[in-house]
Amino acid sequence: MALIKIICTYMSIIFLAGILSCASQRSPIEKGYYILFDGSNLDQWVGNKDSYRIDNGTILVDPEKNKGGGNLYTSKEYSDFIFRFEFQLTPGANNGLGIHTPLEGDAAYVGKELQILDNTAKKYADLKKYQYHGSVYGIIPAKRGYLKPVGEWNVQEVSVQGPRIKVILNGTTIVDADYIEASKNGTIDGKDHPGLKRTKGHIAFLGHGDILRFRNIRIKEL
């Protein structure tokens, strides 16, 4: 009997160790975050689902169907939030992240657009400072030099609280500013941005005809 008890105890320890080992390999649960894309469907999105399609657990901006651009919007509108996602650029890729945008119109003006861009491409060498990756287009320029090499996955977090936008790229804050304050004496691009007055709207990926991928998309409302 004593031998049986020892064997049972030993087996229990092995079993529990296995459970703990498996648990330690799982991704940590992000409390309060809602999954917008888990690699399996686009149920939480509306818009151009021909240009944006699921491929190998990612959202692929289709190279054939996105020649004319195309936008993919969250089906729900958001006001204050933290939005986390990963993206993979191809050489010269250009896209955008729209916030507080309606379902129609140019999000850079009727909402706000954060650039998603291959800063290293030669064709973008002479852009305005507010056009590079992470910048709030026409309003707030972002710090440069924190994108991973083209082809690698980048991790980005965008938080919006009132008029303050913070963008963290691969662990470095590249934007942290108040867009109302930044535009009180006029916008950097000198254009009218009525979307600065919007405090709620859809989040969107804004296509410009280039190939790239997105994955692990989630949001926390504030």
Helices and strands as residue ranges (DSSP letters): H 2-25, E 34-37, E 45-47, E 52-55, E 58-61, E 70-74, E 81-89, E 94-101, H 107-110, E 112-117, G 122-124, G 129-131, E 153-161, E 164-169, E 172-178, H 179-182, G 194-197, E 202-207, E 212-221
